[in-house]
Amino acid sequence: MACMWAAWTNYFRRGIETDSGIRGKRMSAHCDDCGCRKVSGYCTNCHEEAYIAFEQAPDMQFSEEFMQKAWDQESQRAGEPS
């Protein structure tokens, strides 16, 4: 049973095959870079500071270094060069 669950999970991580043979991609719940879980579109590993600053606690004051890292991660997440 555990093996079947792992196969089912991997099927959804990879994407769903379409009739034309082109692999359709759904929005992954896991990071393509490190495999960690995403929350609200943020990787809990690669974009931890951005998630905290912009989603979890947007009203809090953070240090300049923390916010610089958060903005760098946000631009990476959005696909912009940092």
N, C-alpha and C positions, 0 to 999 in steps of 0.2 A: 504494500500500500504506500509506503514512504517513497519508493522508487517512482511510482505512478504520480505522486504529488510533485516530486522534483521535475519530472518530465513536463507536467502541466505548467508549472511555474516557469521553466525555461522557455516553453512555447510562447508564453505571453511576454517574457522579457525580450525575446528576439523580434517579435512582430508577428503578424498574421499573414500567411501566404494568400495571395490573391489568385483568381482564376488565370490571369495572364502570366503567372509565374514571377511577377515582380513583387518583391516583398513589401507589403504595406506596413507602415510603422504607425503604431499608436503612441500617444505620449507615454513615455516610460516612467515608471515609478522609481526607477533606479538610475543613478548617474552613469553616463557612458564612459566617463574617465576612470572612476574608482569603484563603481558598483554599489555605492552606499545609497540608502533610501533618500528620495526627494520628498520635501514637505513644501507645499505651496509653490512648487517649481524650483526650489532651492535645494541643492545637494547638502545634506547634513554634515558633510565632511569638507568638500571643496569650497562651499559658499556659506560657511557657518556664520561668519561675521555679518555678511549681507542679510542673511535670514534674521538674525537677532536685531540688527539695526532697522530694517525696513518692514519686517512682518511681526516679529515677536514683541518688540518694545520700541516702537517708533517715537514715543514721547520722552524717552530717557535721553540724558546727556551722556555722550561717550567722548573719550579722548580723541585728539586729532589723528593719532596713529591708527586707532581702531576704525575710525570713520574713513580714513584713506584706504585701508585694507577692504572695508565694506564696499566702497565705491569702485575699487579695482575689481572686486569679485562681481559686482553688479554689472559692470561693463563687459566682463568675460561671459557672464551668463546671457547677456543680451546679444553676444556675438560681435561686440565692438572691440577694436584693438585697445589695449590698456596703455 
